[in-house]
Amino acid sequence: MPFTLFVIGNIASGKSTACSYLARSGARHLDLDVIAKSLYVPGSAIVDSIAEAFGWDVLDESGEVRSSVLAQRAFVDEDSVHQLNEIVHPFLLDYLSNILLPVPCCSLVVPTPELTVVEISAPASFTDAFGLADEVIAITAPLETRRARAIERGMSGSDFDARSDLQPSEDELIMMADTVIDNSVADDTLFRSLDLWLEDRGIRLTDGK
């Protein structure tokens, strides 16, 4: 049976690394951040709602969302983040539901991947969609470890701190998950944990895992 896995984790926890690994192994990978941006079609209801909430100058001359400007206004405090989520998430939930729960057709059989992995960067505001998943995995790592990783990748410490302050604590993240994978060590422990998870669930992907 096809399996849907939601992967959650705070910034620099390794959730994207985990999802990319599973995708390379043959899973279908859906990134909610990427999907959300794909919905920002000029003139659409979602774009108009964003502009009304955060200012019409978040759009460029062609009506495209200027991501950097939107980020400066939407990620300054919890209320602003919540406001953006309230606009985007209904559209995102509909889109995701259509992918994960396709309407059966009387004459067409659409192949379904053995494993679909959905990467979620803001899980606290998307828990109403967790019913679409067979399981939720949290990828965790200590705050200082994540901070060091982010800085090594080029993010400033102040930027990391500002973003991290708007995310759930590691304990809150763990409470949302069915399974927790610790990614505090810089070796292949994460990949071995994912391989073991696949084996335990009886999921065989295209590369034989």
Wavefront OBJ file of the C-alpha trace (Angstrom):
o trace
v 0.000 0.000 0.000
v 1.258 3.526 -0.765
v 2.598 5.258 2.337
v 2.522 8.988 3.087
v 5.169 10.343 5.446
v 5.248 13.879 6.831
v 8.735 15.049 7.855
v 8.954 17.971 10.266
v 11.894 19.746 11.842
v 13.186 23.149 12.809
v 15.681 25.181 10.819
v 18.992 23.342 10.156
v 17.708 20.180 11.813
v 18.342 18.080 8.719
v 14.763 17.532 7.579
v 15.590 18.612 4.014
v 18.591 16.287 4.031
v 16.360 13.442 5.196
v 13.751 14.159 2.525
v 16.381 14.434 -0.207
v 17.875 11.106 0.851
v 14.497 9.387 0.650
v 13.848 11.051 -2.718
v 17.164 9.785 -4.086
v 16.129 6.341 -2.863
v 12.953 6.512 -4.958
v 10.343 8.300 -2.854
v 8.191 11.135 -4.185
v 9.216 14.344 -2.390
v 6.796 17.223 -1.879
v 8.163 20.399 -0.252
v 5.348 22.549 1.124
v 7.441 25.723 0.846
v 7.998 25.077 -2.857
v 4.336 24.208 -3.395
v 3.208 27.362 -1.594
v 5.370 29.554 -3.825
v 4.017 27.785 -6.912
v 0.542 28.926 -5.854
v 1.603 32.589 -5.917
v 0.151 33.195 -9.369
v -0.271 36.904 -10.230
v -3.899 37.943 -9.932
v -4.916 34.847 -7.983
v -6.978 34.979 -4.809
v -4.028 33.922 -2.664
v -1.744 36.640 -4.057
v -4.407 39.326 -3.701
v -5.020 38.262 -0.090
v -1.295 38.419 0.681
v -1.039 41.895 -0.851
v -4.059 43.134 1.090
v -2.580 41.831 4.330
v 1.062 42.863 3.921
v 0.910 45.754 1.457
v 0.555 45.869 -2.297
v 4.240 46.711 -2.641
v 5.066 43.087 -1.793
v 4.231 42.584 -5.481
v 6.481 43.633 -8.334
v 5.309 45.391 -11.501
v 4.144 42.124 -13.047
v 2.169 41.104 -9.974
v 4.688 38.516 -8.776
v 5.261 38.175 -5.038
v 8.600 39.645 -3.999
v 9.672 36.921 -1.601
v 12.294 38.988 0.204
v 9.837 41.805 0.923
v 7.134 39.398 2.058
v 9.610 37.638 4.352
v 10.616 40.942 5.958
v 6.988 41.628 6.856
v 5.598 38.173 7.500
v 8.366 36.768 9.691
v 8.821 39.586 12.171
v 6.594 38.177 14.916
v 4.181 35.355 15.678
v 1.107 37.380 14.736
v 2.460 38.124 11.260
v 3.457 34.509 10.713
v 0.011 33.411 11.815
v -1.603 35.910 9.441
v 0.365 34.568 6.469
v -0.408 30.980 7.431
v -4.111 31.758 7.697
v -4.032 32.983 4.097
v -1.824 30.314 2.541
v -2.721 27.118 4.361
v -6.298 26.624 3.099
v -5.008 26.759 -0.487
v -2.067 24.543 0.428
v -4.278 21.995 2.154
v -6.590 21.768 -0.865
v -3.628 21.333 -3.203
v -2.007 18.672 -1.044
v -5.277 16.803 -0.563
v -5.763 16.620 -4.327
v -2.324 15.041 -4.676
v -2.536 12.599 -1.785
v -6.225 11.764 -2.146
v -6.819 11.666 -5.915
v -10.353 11.135 -7.133
v -10.544 7.627 -8.623
v -11.310 7.529 -12.329
v -13.440 4.832 -13.847
v -11.106 4.145 -16.771
v -7.663 5.474 -15.818
v -5.323 3.882 -13.300
v -2.695 6.346 -12.097
v 0.404 4.730 -10.558
v 1.029 5.809 -6.972
v 4.542 5.963 -5.508
v 5.371 3.454 -2.786
v 6.354 6.340 -0.511
v 5.411 10.013 -0.640
v 7.450 12.284 1.630
v 6.010 15.684 2.511
v 8.511 18.192 3.919
v 6.896 20.647 6.333
v 8.809 23.653 7.657
v 5.989 25.140 9.752
v 4.229 22.132 11.300
v 2.596 23.902 14.243
v 0.212 25.744 11.933
v -0.419 22.764 9.661
v -1.460 20.094 12.141
v -4.959 20.017 10.648
v -3.376 18.282 7.638
v -1.647 15.568 9.657
v -4.596 13.268 9.066
v -3.368 12.937 5.473
v -0.207 11.206 6.702
v 0.325 7.608 7.715
v 3.140 8.757 9.972
v 4.908 11.934 11.082
v 8.665 11.900 11.671
v 10.456 14.706 13.513
v 14.126 15.295 12.719
v 15.718 16.892 15.774
v 19.032 18.385 16.858
v 20.064 20.681 19.729
v 19.629 24.415 19.219
v 23.350 25.218 19.320
v 24.098 22.444 16.832
v 21.489 23.801 14.449
v 22.738 27.341 14.925
v 26.305 26.306 14.080
v 25.100 24.475 10.965
v 23.112 27.472 9.775
v 26.038 29.845 10.256
v 28.336 27.430 8.425
v 25.908 27.557 5.489
v 26.105 31.343 5.365
v 23.211 32.468 7.554
v 23.951 35.142 10.125
v 23.524 34.272 13.769
v 20.953 37.021 14.233
v 18.904 35.767 11.274
v 18.960 32.238 12.671
v 17.923 33.471 16.114
v 15.044 35.503 14.688
v 13.714 32.565 12.663
v 14.278 30.049 15.434
v 12.339 32.174 17.919
v 9.246 31.788 15.721
v 9.507 27.999 15.548
v 8.272 25.402 18.044
v 10.655 24.111 20.679
v 12.214 20.697 20.156
v 9.896 19.312 22.851
v 6.848 20.735 21.079
v 8.086 19.279 17.802
v 8.487 15.846 19.371
v 4.917 15.996 20.679
v 3.641 16.428 17.104
v 5.482 13.366 15.802
v 4.920 9.627 15.807
v 8.637 8.927 15.401
v 11.698 10.992 16.331
v 15.108 10.750 14.655
v 18.031 12.482 16.351
v 20.353 14.224 13.900
v 22.809 15.802 16.293
v 25.866 13.916 15.009
v 27.592 14.823 11.744
v 27.911 11.329 10.297
v 25.664 8.880 8.460
v 23.494 8.150 11.515
v 20.564 9.994 9.933
v 20.712 7.889 6.776
v 21.069 4.645 8.704
v 18.073 5.616 10.841
v 16.020 6.270 7.708
v 17.075 2.947 6.185
v 16.022 1.187 9.381
v 12.694 3.027 9.328
v 12.065 1.891 5.743
v 12.929 -1.675 6.681
v 10.668 -1.638 9.743
v 7.751 -0.341 7.652
v 8.356 -2.871 4.885
v 8.792 -0.106 2.316
v 10.956 -1.021 -0.660
v 11.951 1.859 -2.900
v 13.232 1.780 -6.470
v 16.900 1.463 -5.542
v 16.167 -1.638 -3.480
v 15.989 -0.076 -0.027
l 1 2 3 4 5 6 7 8 9 10 11 12 13 14 15 16 17 18 19 20 21 22 23 24 25 26 27 28 29 30 31 32 33 34 35 36 37 38 39 40 41 42 43 44 45 46 47 48 49 50 51 52 53 54 55 56 57 58 59 60 61 62 63 64 65 66 67 68 69 70 71 72 73 74 75 76 77 78 79 80 81 82 83 84 85 86 87 88 89 90 91 92 93 94 95 96 97 98 99 100 101 102 103 104 105 106 107 108 109 110 111 112 113 114 115 116 117 118 119 120 121 122 123 124 125 126 127 128 129 130 131 132 133 134 135 136 137 138 139 140 141 142 143 144 145 146 147 148 149 150 151 152 153 154 155 156 157 158 159 160 161 162 163 164 165 166 167 168 169 170 171 172 173 174 175 176 177 178 179 180 181 182 183 184 185 186 187 188 189 190 191 192 193 194 195 196 197 198 199 200 201 202 203 204 205 206 207 208 209
